[in-house]
Amino acid sequence: MSPASTGASTTVVATSPVPVADTSVDTSDRAVDTRLTPGGPGYRRMSLALFLAGVATFALLYSTQALLPLISGEFGVAASDASWTVAAATGGLALFVLPMSALSERFGRRAVMTGSLAVAVAVGLLVPFAPSLGVLVALRAVQGAALAGLPASAQAYLAEEVRPKALVTAIGLFVAGNSVGGMSGRIITGWVAQAWGWRVAVAVIGVIAVGCAIAFRLLLPAPKHFTAGSLRPRILLGTVRDHLANPLLRRLYAIGALFMTVFGGVYTVIGYRLTEAPFGLPQGIIGSIFLVYLVGTVSASTAGRLVGRLGRRGALYLAGGTTTAGLLLSLAPSLPLVLLGLVLITAGFFAGHAVASSAVSKTATQGRAQASALYQSMYYIGSSVGSTVGATAFHADGWGGTVAVGLLAVVGVVTITVLGSRAARVAARTAPVAAH
């Protein structure tokens, strides 16, 4: 489809003057016959392996989010302080995702993903023994830094090993694993914590993550299209500079950050809201609220069809509109309406995330791990900002303050998409002139 129909910029990602490992692929059908495709050999194993990696990543990353009221109670701190157990993990991931992506360019996607999961689950088994909030936050930061090797490396692996026409669907399945991990982790921790406390709850998540990590390593097919790159800082910085010079990539990075600001704020604070009047729900029921993540599983896995029907721009508008409707509904003092609001917020977020992240993988033709890493860095910065600012707004002005933060972020998504559409139309009009 044309750039005008998708809101894509016609700018091509520049390549560094210093030679780098070329991970670009010929998108012709003849050149990609050896790549994985739905129904072909290895595709199911790959899909299941990365699905389980996504489950482990989100279950570990947000293992304390549904438990924040209990953590606040044990350590005697406010919501804004307890929220750092989430923000530290996502912040650690955001800071280390680019260095970890560089390691994956040199040592391979599978090796880095395996090592990252191993360290993260090891730290996860230490988290239940944290003697203070400060130690807990520090362990969570280390855990987030370890998990940084997963997201960007997974997207780069898919871009190299999967046929281009199946890429959006494949990344959607990985994102769906994120949603299942986030959902199951919160549900399990909610019910376990209600019976045995938050420490046992996070220990259970650590054990589950160990199983996911082992299955991931056994199932993931060995890469066949990876070419090792260099760890020289000048080359890496040149690649990063080239990606940041691309207007389309910059817009996609900002969109991912803003969507995650909404999501991080809502799900960090929702537990506090549901424990208060007029709801007063117990911890187990609050954990079960996260069943709405199943909606995210569906919306992420169908993102490819959504883009096919509406184009990238239309899909982002729909995701933003759905998220806005959910935020407004969540203001109601009625539990069914709050739940419906969460469903819409979750569906909009995961659809927008899948569309934006797959667009990054398609746009970057060199240094895909760095391109994906920059997206993931902005995405998790958005999560950290959403968690802390959303909790602070809740402390100052209740749930309405958290919703206001989310609405501002959605306005940002729509504004960026409109500007991208205008840039694409200008590029389409000037292209014929430039050709003459």
C-alpha positions as CSV (number, residue, x, y, z in Angstrom):
1,M,0.0,0.0,0.0
2,S,1.2,3.5,-0.7
3,P,2.7,5.8,1.9
4,A,-0.2,8.1,1.6
5,S,-2.5,5.3,2.7
6,T,-0.5,4.3,5.7
7,G,0.8,7.5,7.0
8,A,4.4,6.2,6.4
9,S,7.2,8.5,5.5
10,T,9.0,8.0,2.3
11,T,12.3,8.6,4.0
12,V,14.7,5.7,3.7
13,V,16.8,4.7,6.6
14,A,20.3,5.9,6.0
15,T,23.2,3.5,6.4
16,S,26.3,4.3,8.2
17,P,29.4,5.1,6.1
18,V,31.2,2.5,8.2
19,P,30.4,-1.1,7.0
20,V,27.9,-2.8,9.3
21,A,26.4,-6.3,9.3
22,D,23.7,-6.3,6.7
23,T,20.6,-7.9,8.1
24,S,18.4,-6.7,5.3
25,V,16.5,-9.2,3.3
26,D,15.2,-9.4,-0.2
27,T,11.5,-9.4,0.1
28,S,10.9,-11.2,-3.2
29,D,9.2,-14.6,-2.7
30,R,12.0,-16.4,-4.4
31,A,14.7,-15.0,-2.1
32,V,12.8,-15.8,1.1
33,D,11.7,-19.4,0.4
34,T,13.9,-20.6,3.3
35,R,12.4,-18.3,5.8
36,L,9.7,-19.4,8.3
37,T,6.1,-19.1,7.2
38,P,2.8,-20.1,8.8
39,G,2.2,-23.8,8.3
40,G,5.8,-24.3,7.3
41,P,8.4,-26.4,9.3
42,G,9.7,-24.7,12.4
43,Y,7.1,-21.9,12.5
44,R,5.0,-23.5,15.3
45,R,8.0,-24.2,17.4
46,M,9.3,-20.6,16.9
47,S,5.9,-19.1,17.6
48,L,5.5,-21.2,20.8
49,A,9.0,-20.4,22.0
50,L,8.7,-16.7,21.6
51,F,5.2,-16.8,23.0
52,L,6.6,-18.4,26.2
53,A,9.4,-15.8,26.2
54,G,6.8,-13.1,26.1
55,V,4.8,-14.7,28.9
56,A,7.9,-14.9,31.1
57,T,9.0,-11.3,30.3
58,F,5.7,-9.7,31.2
59,A,5.0,-12.0,34.2
60,L,8.4,-11.1,35.7
61,L,8.4,-7.4,34.6
62,Y,5.1,-6.6,36.2
63,S,5.0,-9.2,39.0
64,T,4.6,-6.6,41.7
65,Q,2.0,-4.4,39.9
66,A,-1.1,-6.1,41.2
67,L,0.5,-6.4,44.6
68,L,1.2,-2.7,45.2
69,P,-1.5,-2.2,47.9
70,L,0.0,-5.1,49.9
71,I,3.6,-3.8,49.4
72,S,2.4,-0.4,50.5
73,G,0.9,-1.9,53.6
74,E,4.0,-4.0,54.6
75,F,6.5,-1.2,54.2
76,G,4.2,1.6,55.2
77,V,4.6,3.7,52.0
78,A,2.3,5.6,49.7
79,A,1.2,4.4,46.2
80,S,3.8,6.7,44.5
81,D,6.6,5.0,46.5
82,A,5.4,1.4,46.0
83,S,5.0,2.2,42.3
84,W,8.8,2.3,42.0
85,T,8.9,-1.5,42.2
86,V,7.3,-1.4,38.7
87,A,9.1,1.8,37.4
88,A,12.5,0.5,38.4
89,A,12.0,-2.7,36.4
90,T,10.7,-1.0,33.3
91,G,13.3,1.8,33.7
92,G,16.1,-0.8,33.9
93,L,14.9,-2.4,30.8
94,A,14.6,0.9,29.0
95,L,18.2,1.8,29.9
96,F,19.8,-1.5,28.9
97,V,17.8,-2.5,25.9
98,L,20.1,-0.7,23.5
99,P,23.4,-2.2,24.9
100,M,21.7,-5.7,24.9
101,S,20.6,-5.3,21.3
102,A,24.3,-4.5,20.4
103,L,25.3,-7.8,22.1
104,S,22.6,-9.6,20.0
105,E,24.1,-8.2,16.8
106,R,27.5,-9.6,17.7
107,F,26.6,-12.9,19.5
108,G,23.3,-13.8,18.1
109,R,19.6,-13.3,19.0
110,R,19.0,-16.7,20.5
111,A,22.1,-16.6,22.8
112,V,21.3,-13.1,24.2
113,M,17.6,-14.0,24.7
114,T,18.6,-17.2,26.5
115,G,21.1,-15.4,28.8
116,S,18.7,-12.6,29.5
117,L,16.0,-15.0,30.6
118,A,18.4,-17.0,32.8
119,V,19.6,-13.9,34.7
120,A,16.0,-12.5,35.1
121,V,14.6,-15.7,36.5
122,A,17.5,-16.0,38.9
123,V,16.9,-12.5,40.2
124,G,13.2,-13.3,40.3
125,L,13.9,-16.1,42.8
126,L,15.7,-13.6,45.1
127,V,12.9,-10.9,45.0
128,P,10.7,-12.6,47.6
129,F,13.5,-12.3,50.2
130,A,13.9,-8.5,49.9
131,P,14.2,-7.1,53.5
132,S,13.2,-3.5,52.6
133,L,11.5,-1.5,49.9
134,G,14.9,-0.1,48.8
135,V,16.4,-3.6,48.3
136,L,13.2,-4.7,46.5
137,V,13.4,-1.7,44.1
138,A,17.1,-2.4,43.4
139,L,16.4,-6.1,42.6
140,R,13.6,-5.1,40.3
141,A,15.9,-2.7,38.5
142,V,18.5,-5.5,37.9
143,Q,15.7,-7.8,36.8
144,G,14.5,-5.2,34.3
145,A,18.0,-4.7,33.0
146,A,18.4,-8.4,32.4
147,L,15.0,-8.7,30.6
148,A,16.3,-6.0,28.2
149,G,17.8,-8.7,26.0
150,L,14.4,-10.1,25.1
151,P,12.2,-7.6,23.3
152,A,14.6,-6.1,20.7
153,S,16.3,-9.4,20.1
154,A,13.0,-11.2,19.6
155,Q,11.8,-8.6,17.0
156,A,15.1,-8.7,15.2
157,Y,15.0,-12.6,15.2
158,L,11.5,-12.5,13.7
159,A,12.5,-9.9,11.1
160,E,15.4,-12.1,9.9
161,E,13.8,-15.6,10.2
162,V,10.1,-15.0,9.1
163,R,8.8,-14.1,5.7
164,P,8.0,-10.4,5.4
165,K,4.3,-11.0,4.6
166,A,4.0,-12.9,7.9
167,L,6.0,-10.5,10.0
168,V,3.1,-8.5,11.5
169,T,1.3,-11.7,12.5
170,A,4.4,-13.2,14.0
171,I,5.2,-10.1,16.1
172,G,1.6,-10.0,17.1
173,L,1.9,-13.5,18.5
174,F,4.9,-12.4,20.5
175,V,3.0,-9.4,21.8
176,A,0.1,-11.7,22.6
177,G,2.5,-13.7,24.8
178,N,3.3,-10.4,26.6
179,S,-0.4,-10.0,27.3
180,V,-0.9,-13.6,28.5
181,G,2.2,-13.1,30.8
182,G,0.9,-9.9,32.2
183,M,-2.6,-11.4,32.7
184,S,-1.6,-14.7,34.2
185,G,1.1,-13.1,36.4
186,R,-1.4,-10.7,37.9
187,I,-4.1,-13.3,38.4
188,I,-1.8,-15.8,40.0
189,T,-0.2,-13.2,42.3
190,G,-3.6,-11.8,43.3
191,W,-5.0,-15.2,44.5
192,V,-1.7,-16.5,46.0
193,A,-1.1,-13.2,47.8
194,Q,-4.6,-13.2,49.3
195,A,-3.8,-16.6,50.9
196,W,-0.1,-16.4,51.6
197,G,1.1,-12.8,51.0
198,W,2.9,-11.0,48.3
199,R,6.3,-12.7,48.9
200,V,5.0,-16.2,48.1
201,A,3.1,-14.7,45.1
202,V,6.3,-13.3,43.4
203,A,8.1,-16.6,44.3
204,V,5.5,-18.5,42.3
205,I,5.9,-16.2,39.3
206,G,9.7,-16.9,39.5
207,V,9.2,-20.6,39.4
208,I,6.8,-20.3,36.4
209,A,9.3,-18.1,34.6
210,V,12.0,-20.8,35.1
211,G,9.7,-23.3,33.2
212,C,9.1,-20.8,30.4
213,A,12.8,-20.1,30.0
214,I,13.7,-23.8,29.8
215,A,10.9,-24.5,27.2
216,F,12.0,-21.4,25.2
217,R,15.5,-22.6,24.8
218,L,14.5,-26.1,23.8
219,L,11.9,-25.0,21.3
220,L,13.4,-22.0,19.5
221,P,14.9,-23.0,16.1
222,A,18.5,-22.1,15.5
223,P,18.8,-18.9,13.4
224,K,19.7,-19.4,9.7
225,H,19.8,-15.8,8.5
226,F,21.8,-14.0,11.2
227,T,25.0,-12.3,10.3
228,A,27.2,-11.2,13.1
229,G,28.0,-7.5,13.4
230,S,30.6,-5.4,15.2
231,L,30.6,-4.2,18.8
232,R,32.7,-1.1,17.9
233,P,31.0,1.9,19.5
234,R,31.5,4.1,16.4
235,I,29.6,1.6,14.2
236,L,26.8,1.2,16.8
237,L,26.4,4.9,17.4
238,G,26.3,5.5,13.6
239,T,23.5,2.9,13.3
240,V,21.6,4.5,16.1
241,R,22.1,8.0,14.6
242,D,20.8,6.8,11.3
243,H,17.6,5.4,12.9
244,L,17.0,8.5,14.8
245,A,17.4,10.5,11.6
246,N,14.4,8.7,10.1
247,P,11.2,10.7,10.7
248,L,8.9,7.7,10.5
249,L,11.0,5.7,13.1
250,R,10.9,8.8,15.4
251,R,7.2,8.9,15.2
252,L,6.8,5.2,15.8
253,Y,9.1,5.5,18.9
254,A,7.0,8.3,20.3
255,I,3.7,6.5,19.6
256,G,4.9,3.4,21.5
257,A,6.0,5.5,24.5
258,L,2.7,7.3,24.6
259,F,0.6,4.2,24.4
260,M,2.6,2.6,27.2
261,T,2.2,5.7,29.3
262,V,-1.5,5.1,29.3
263,F,-1.2,1.4,30.0
264,G,1.4,1.8,32.7
265,G,-0.5,4.4,34.6
266,V,-3.9,2.6,34.5
267,Y,-2.6,-0.8,35.6
268,T,-0.3,0.5,38.3
269,V,-3.1,2.4,39.9
270,I,-6.2,0.3,39.3
271,G,-5.5,-2.0,42.2
272,Y,-5.6,0.9,44.6
273,R,-8.9,2.2,43.1
274,L,-10.6,-1.2,43.4
275,T,-9.6,-1.6,47.0
276,E,-11.2,1.7,47.9
277,A,-14.9,2.7,48.1
278,P,-17.3,2.2,46.4
279,F,-15.7,-1.2,45.3
280,G,-13.7,-2.5,48.3
281,L,-12.6,-5.7,46.4
282,P,-10.3,-8.3,48.0
283,Q,-6.8,-9.0,46.5
284,G,-7.8,-12.2,44.7
285,I,-10.7,-10.6,42.9
286,I,-8.5,-7.6,41.9
287,G,-6.0,-10.1,40.4
288,S,-8.8,-11.7,38.4
289,I,-9.6,-8.3,36.9
290,F,-6.6,-8.8,34.7
291,L,-8.4,-11.5,32.7
292,V,-9.1,-8.5,30.5
293,Y,-5.6,-9.1,29.1
294,L,-7.1,-11.8,27.0
295,V,-8.6,-9.0,24.9
296,G,-5.1,-7.7,24.4
297,T,-4.0,-11.2,23.2
298,V,-6.7,-11.1,20.6
299,S,-6.2,-7.5,19.5
300,A,-2.4,-8.0,19.2
301,S,-2.6,-11.2,17.2
302,T,-5.1,-9.7,14.7
303,A,-3.1,-6.5,14.2
304,G,-1.9,-7.7,10.8
305,R,-5.5,-8.0,9.5
306,L,-6.4,-4.6,11.0
307,V,-3.5,-3.0,9.1
308,G,-4.6,-4.8,5.9
309,R,-8.1,-3.3,6.1
310,L,-7.4,0.1,7.5
311,G,-3.8,0.8,6.8
312,R,-1.3,1.7,9.5
313,R,-2.7,5.2,10.0
314,G,-6.3,3.9,10.3
315,A,-5.3,1.2,12.7
316,L,-3.5,3.7,15.0
317,Y,-6.6,6.0,14.9
318,L,-8.8,3.1,15.9
319,A,-6.5,2.0,18.7
320,G,-6.3,5.6,20.0
321,G,-10.1,6.0,19.9
322,T,-10.7,2.7,21.6
323,T,-8.3,3.6,24.4
324,T,-9.9,7.0,24.8
325,A,-13.4,5.4,25.1
326,G,-12.1,3.0,27.7
327,L,-10.5,5.8,29.8
328,L,-13.7,7.8,29.9
329,L,-15.8,4.7,30.8
330,S,-13.5,3.9,33.7
331,L,-14.5,7.1,35.4
332,A,-17.9,5.6,36.2
333,P,-18.6,4.5,39.8
334,S,-20.0,1.3,38.4
335,L,-17.8,-1.9,38.5
336,P,-19.2,-3.3,35.2
337,L,-18.5,0.0,33.4
338,V,-15.0,0.2,34.9
339,L,-14.3,-3.4,33.6
340,L,-15.6,-2.4,30.2
341,G,-13.3,0.5,30.3
342,L,-10.4,-1.7,31.1
343,V,-11.3,-4.0,28.2
344,L,-11.3,-1.1,25.7
345,I,-8.0,0.3,27.1
346,T,-6.3,-3.1,26.9
347,A,-7.6,-3.7,23.3
348,G,-6.5,-0.3,22.1
349,F,-3.1,-0.5,23.7
350,F,-2.1,-3.9,22.5
351,A,-3.4,-3.2,18.9
352,G,-1.5,0.1,18.8
353,H,1.7,-1.5,20.2
354,A,1.6,-4.4,17.7
355,V,1.1,-2.0,14.8
356,A,3.8,0.4,15.8
357,S,6.4,-2.3,16.7
358,S,5.9,-4.3,13.5
359,A,6.2,-1.0,11.5
360,V,9.6,-0.4,13.1
361,S,10.8,-3.9,12.1
362,K,9.6,-3.3,8.5
363,T,11.1,0.2,8.2
364,A,14.6,-0.6,9.4
365,T,16.7,-2.4,6.7
366,Q,20.0,-2.2,8.6
367,G,20.7,-2.7,12.3
368,R,17.2,-4.1,13.1
369,A,18.1,-5.0,16.7
370,Q,19.1,-1.3,17.3
371,A,15.9,-0.1,15.6
372,S,13.8,-2.4,17.8
373,A,15.9,-1.5,20.8
374,L,15.2,2.2,20.4
375,Y,11.5,1.4,20.2
376,Q,11.6,-0.8,23.2
377,S,13.6,1.8,25.2
378,M,11.0,4.5,24.5
379,Y,8.2,2.1,25.1
380,Y,9.4,1.2,28.6
381,I,10.3,4.8,29.4
382,G,6.7,5.4,28.7
383,S,5.8,2.6,31.1
384,S,8.0,4.1,33.9
385,V,6.6,7.6,33.3
386,G,3.1,6.2,33.3
387,S,3.6,4.3,36.5
388,T,5.1,7.1,38.5
389,V,3.1,10.0,37.0
390,G,-0.1,8.0,37.1
391,A,0.4,7.1,40.7
392,T,1.3,10.7,41.6
393,A,-1.8,12.0,39.9
394,F,-3.9,9.4,41.7
395,H,-2.4,10.5,45.0
396,A,-3.2,14.1,44.2
397,D,-6.6,13.9,42.4
398,G,-7.8,10.3,42.6
399,W,-8.7,8.2,39.6
400,G,-9.6,11.2,37.5
401,G,-6.0,12.4,37.7
402,T,-4.7,9.1,36.3
403,V,-7.3,9.2,33.5
404,A,-6.3,12.8,32.6
405,V,-2.7,11.6,32.2
406,G,-3.8,8.8,29.9
407,L,-6.0,11.1,27.8
408,L,-3.1,13.6,27.3
409,A,-1.0,10.6,26.1
410,V,-3.7,9.5,23.6
411,V,-3.9,13.1,22.3
412,G,-0.2,12.8,21.6
413,V,-0.6,9.6,19.6
414,V,-3.3,11.1,17.4
415,T,-1.4,14.3,16.9
416,I,1.8,12.4,15.8
417,T,-0.3,10.2,13.5
418,V,-1.9,13.3,11.9
419,L,1.5,14.9,11.4
420,G,2.8,11.7,9.8
421,S,-0.1,11.6,7.4
422,R,0.5,15.1,6.3
423,A,4.2,14.4,5.8
424,A,3.4,11.4,3.7
425,R,1.0,13.4,1.5
426,V,3.6,16.1,1.0
427,A,6.2,13.5,0.1
428,A,3.8,11.8,-2.4
429,R,3.1,15.2,-4.1
430,T,6.8,16.2,-4.3
431,A,8.1,12.7,-5.5
432,P,6.9,13.1,-9.1
433,V,8.5,16.6,-9.2
434,A,11.8,15.3,-7.9
435,A,11.7,12.5,-10.5
436,H,11.7,15.1,-13.3
